[in-house]
Amino acid sequence: MKKQTLFILAFSALTLASCGGSSSSSSSTSQASSSSSSASSSSAPSTITVEDLTGRSLILTPGSYSKIVCVGAGALRLYSYVGDLSLLAGVEDIDNPTARANGSGVYFTNVPRPYYDAYAADYFDGLPSCGIGGPANQRPEMEKLIACDPDLIISEYSADYAESMEEEVGCPVFNIAYGARTVFDSNVKNSISKLGQILDKADRASELVTYIETAETDLNTRTASATTSIKAYAGGIGNWGQTNYLATHFSFPLFSVNNITNVLSGSGIEGVGQASISLDAFASIAGEIDVMFLDAAGLSSTLSLNQADNTIFDGVKAVEDGKVFLTMPYNAYYTNIETALMDAYYIGASVYPEAFTDVEIGDKADEILEKFVGKKLYAQESALPGAYGGFQQIENLKEWMEQKLS
């Protein structure tokens, strides 16, 4: 559909469209409910002009959309935090249990994805396919999108793909985005806020953004006066498939928010953002790593490497001192926002326990999960094979890894 036609339809919606949105500010209530009235709804919807996260300007009518699909890495996740799941007209196969059971969209098996684990059975299963989804399918599937007949598409694709979808499918396409700072990235907060605007869920979106900002301030405040010279390393961070302990982050945001010194800082090892370092580079910093965090996303490959050579962690100070900690895998079809926040609290509490004496990590994890997906899922998430037992200190890494391999 041409942009002129989209404008005409959006203008006509002033008199023809009805309010379809609902809102809830309760942290324990699923956003799938559509029975309550939105606090921000008016008697008749009005059009707004909003810029998406790729800089495209759209004219939209909040509360008027009744057939929504989400495409691209993490689009459905952010929608599920804010939107009414009963309005979904289709989902990608990666988010459909039946499609996955039939062999389509089978990625991140047994890896925690809280939005999927909370909602798949009740809201995603059985819906039409709007594409395969997953890291190997990085373009929209137009025929499937057209078959879903949506009146709004939430997308994580590029601006060019969004334009193509608007032309071929015939409905507005709003692009969201994530970013390098995980849960604390401005793109995440802006995406949530703007979804609140266009879905007529401003109160719910504001609640989540405020929660993230409050948590960021809390973590920073708790650790701001730390005077220790502890150096930490984060390994195994997931990124577009299987990684291992050499996959790290040169400006790890979950260290930064907790005022933790990254061992890579000033090490002479060159790199930007999330990247893998060489074996020689890891060996050069091994003796300076006071605390090591292993993201469960990279454990499968790390275990295989250790099986082939059980000396890979020899000389690592944190291993010798029993200061190795396992964190939950937060990257799975882009960033699980609530999991990254859970990790941030666990990392802070592991390095500065005296600053977190009032925090029990299991309870905190459930509080965060309930806020974002309406359910206390930590026990369920940590029990998944891909979580390897969830948050834990590993005092004897070699023995622990041997047990996992047996």
N, C-alpha and C positions, 0 to 999 in steps of 0.2 A: 504494500500500500504506500502510496506517495505521501510525503510529509504534509502536503496541503490537505489531503483527505483525512489524515490523522487529526489535523487541527479542527477540521469541520466536525469530526466525530466527537472530539473533546469538548467543543463548544456546545454541541447538541446535548451532551450529557448533562448540562445545567438543568434541563427540563425533563429529560427522558430517563436518566439513570437513578437508581435507588441506592440507599446506603447499605453496603453489604458487610461493613467491618464491625468488629467488636473489640473491646479493650479490657484488660485486666492489669491492675498494678500489684496483684498478689504474687509474691515470689513462689508460692507453693501451688499455684494454679496453672495448669497447662494452657499454653497459648492456642491450643487447638479448639478451645471452647468458643462457640459463636453465639451463645445464648444471652450474654450480657451486652448492654448498650455501651458504646464508646463514649467516654466523657468528653471527647473532643468533637463528636459528631454533631452536625447541625441538621435542621429539618430538611434541607436540600443540599446536595454536594456542590462544591464550588471548585473550579479549576485552579490549579497552581502551576507556576513555572518553576521547575526544579532542575538543577544540574546534577547529572550522575557522576560516579567516581572516575569516569574517563573524560569528563569535561563536556559531555553532550547535554544540550538543553532540551528538556521535554515539557510539554504541556499535559498535565495529568489531572485526574479527578479523584481525589482520595475518597475511599469508601464505596467506589462504584464498580470495583472489579470482583468478578465472581468465578473466573476460571483462570487460575494462575499456574504457571510452570516455572521451575528454577533450573538453570543449566550452567554447567561449568563448576570448577572446583570450589566447593564451599558455599555456593549460592543458596542451596536448600538449607544449609546449617543456619546461616544468618536469618533467612526467612523464618525458620522454625522458632528462633528466639523471639520474634516479634509478631509474626503473622498468624492468620487463622488457617490451620492445616486442613480444615474441611473444605476449603476453597481450591485445593490443588486439583488440577485437571490431568496431571501426569507427573511422573518422576523418572529420573534416570535409572537405568538398570542397577547401577551400583548401590542405589538406595531402595531397591525393591527386593524383598526376601525371596519371592517366587522366581523372579528373573535370575537372581544369584544362584538359586538352587538348580536352575536349568542351564547354568553355565555362562550367563551373560553378566558383565559388570562385576566379575569376581575379583575384587581387589581388597586389600586390607582385611583379609579373613582373620577372625579372632583378635583383631586389634580394636581397642576401645574407640568408638565414635559416639559420644553421648547422645547427640541429636538422633542418630539412627537407632541406637539401642533403646531410647525412650519412646520413639514414635513409629518405628517401622511397622510393627505388627498391627497397630490400630489405624494408621493413617497412610502409610506408603504402599503396603502390600496390596497387589491386585490393581493398582492404578495403571493406566496406559503408559507405554514407554515414550519419553520425550528425548531419548538418546541412550547410548550405552553408558557414557560417563567414565570417569577414571583417568589416571595419568596417561594412558595410551590413546585416549580419544579426545583430542584437544581442538575440536571444531564442532559447531552445531550440526545436528542432523535434521535438515529442513523438512523432509517428508514426515518424519515422526512428530515434529513440532506442529506442522500443519494439521495432522490427524488429531492432535490434542485440542485444537481449536481454542487456544487461550485468548483472553482479552488483556493479559499482561504477562510479560516475561521478565523474570529477575535473572540476570546474567552475570557471570564472572569472566566473560570473554572480552575481546578487544572492541574498541569503538567501531572498527570496520565490520566485524562480525555482527555487532548490534545493528548497524545500518542494514546489513543484508537480511537479518531476521525480520526487521520491521517491514522491509520491502516484500519479502516472500510470504511471511506468516500473516501480516496485516494487523499487527497490534503494537503498542508501545513496548520498548525494551529498555529496562533500567539496569545499568551496570553497577555492581558493587565491587569492592576491592579489599584486600587484606594489606599486609605490609611487613617490613623487616622487624618491627618491634613487637611482634606477636599480639597478645591481648591488649597491649598498651599503645598500639599504633593508632595514629589519628585516622587512618583510612578505615579501620574497624569501627571506631566510634562514629565517624561521619556516615559510614554505611548504615549502621544501626539507626542513627538519628533520621536519616533520609528515608529509610524504610518505614519508620514511624510516621513520617509525613505522608508518604504516598499510600500507605495502607490504612490511614486514619487510626493509627496506634501510637500517637505521640507520647502518651503517658507511659506506656510500657517501654518504649525506646528510651525515654528519659530516665526511667528507673534503672535500666541496664547500664547506660552510659555513666550515670552517677555512681553506680556500684563499682564499676571498673576504676573510675577516677578516685573514689574513696579508698579502694584497695591499694592503688598505686601510692597514694599519700601515706597510707598506713604502713606499708612495707618500707618505704623510704624513711619515714619518721622513726620506726623501730630500730633501724640499723644506721641511722645518720651519725650517731656518736661513737660508732665502733672504732676502736683504736688498734685493733690487731692487724698484722701484716699478712694475713692468710691469703694464699694464692690458690685459685680453684680452676679446674678444667672441666669442661662439659663435652662429652663424647657420645657418639652414636645417634646424633640428632637426625631424625628422618627428613628426607628431601628427595622427592621424585623416585621413590623406590627404596630398596634395601641399602642401608648404610652400615658402617661399623664404627669402632671406637675412635677412628681417625677423623670422622666427620664431626666438625666442631663449629664454633661461631666466634669470630674475632671481636665482635662487640655484643656478646650475648646479653640480650635485654633482661633476662631473668637474673643475671648477676648485677647488671647496672642498677636495677630498681632496688636491689638489696645492698648496694654499696660494697659489693664484693669485687676484689681485684682479680681480673682475668689473667691467668698465667701467661697468656699469649701477648699481653700488653708489654711492650718494651723488650720482647724476647728476641727480636730480630727476624722472626718468622713472618714472611710477608703473606698477606691475604686480606680480603675484605668480606665482611658479613659472614654468611654461612658457607663453609668450604671444607674440603678435606685436606689434611696436612700429610706430609710424607712420613714414612717410618723413621727416617733420620731426624726429622723435625721433632717428632714425638719423643724420641730418645734424648734429644737435647734439652727438653724441659722436664723430663721424668722426675729428676731429683728435686725439682722446685714445686711440684704439685702437692700442696698440703691437703687438699680435699678434691676428690674426683667424683663427678656425677656422670652416671651412665644412663642415657635415655633408652628405655626399653625398645624403642623402634630399631635400634641398631644391634640388639643383642643376638639375634639369630646368626648374623654374619660374624659377629665377634666371637661367639661360641665356636663356630666352625674354624675360625682362625686360631683360636686357643687350642682346639683339638689337634690342629696340624703342628702347632708350636706353642707349648705351654710356658714359654719364657717371654711372651710378648709384653707382659706387665712387670718383668723383673726390673728393679731399679726405680720403680715409681714410688715415691715417698708415701703417697696416700694409701697405696696398697700395703706397704710395709707397716704403716701406722693404723691400719684398719679403718681408714676414713674414706671409704667408697660408699656412695649412696645411689640407689636406683630411683629414677623418676619415671613418671607415666609418659607414654609416647604421645606427644601433643600434636605432631604433624601427621595427619591421615586424611587425604583428600583436602589439603590445605589445613590451616591451623584450627584445632579444636580450642576455641577461646577459653572455655571453662577449664579445660585440662591444663592449658598454659598457666592459668591463674593458680590452679591447685599446685602446680610445680613450683611456681614462684614462692608460695608460702612454705613449701617443704624445703626448698633450697635455702631460704632465709633462716628457717628454724634449725637446719642442719649445721650451718656455719656459725650462727649466733644464737644458740639455744637459750641463753639468758634473756634475750629480747622477745622470746616467743613462749614464755612459760605458761601463758594463758591459752595457748593454741594447741588443741589436740588435732592432729592432721586429718584423721578420718572424719571427725565431726566437721572440720573446716571444709574438707572436700565435699561432703554432703550438702553443706550450706551453699557452696558455690554451684553445685550441680542443680540443686533445687531452684536456685535463683534463675538459672539459664534454661533448664529443660523441665522444671516442675517436678522432678523426682530425685530422691536420694539414692544414687546409683553406685556409690563408691565401692561397696562390697561386690556388686555385680561386675563392675568394670575391672577392678583389680584381680578378679578371679579368671578373667579371660586369658587364654594362653599367651597372647601377645603382650600382656602386661607383666608377666613373670612374677606375679604376687604383689605388684604395686609398691608403694613407698616402703623402703626398708634400707637399713644400714647393713652393708656387707663387710664384716670384719675380717673374713678370710676369703678373699676373692678366688683364689685357685681352688679351694675346696668347694666353694659355692658353684663355680662353673663346672667342676667335675660332676657335681650332683645333677646339674641341669642336663648334662650330656649323657648321663647314665639312664 
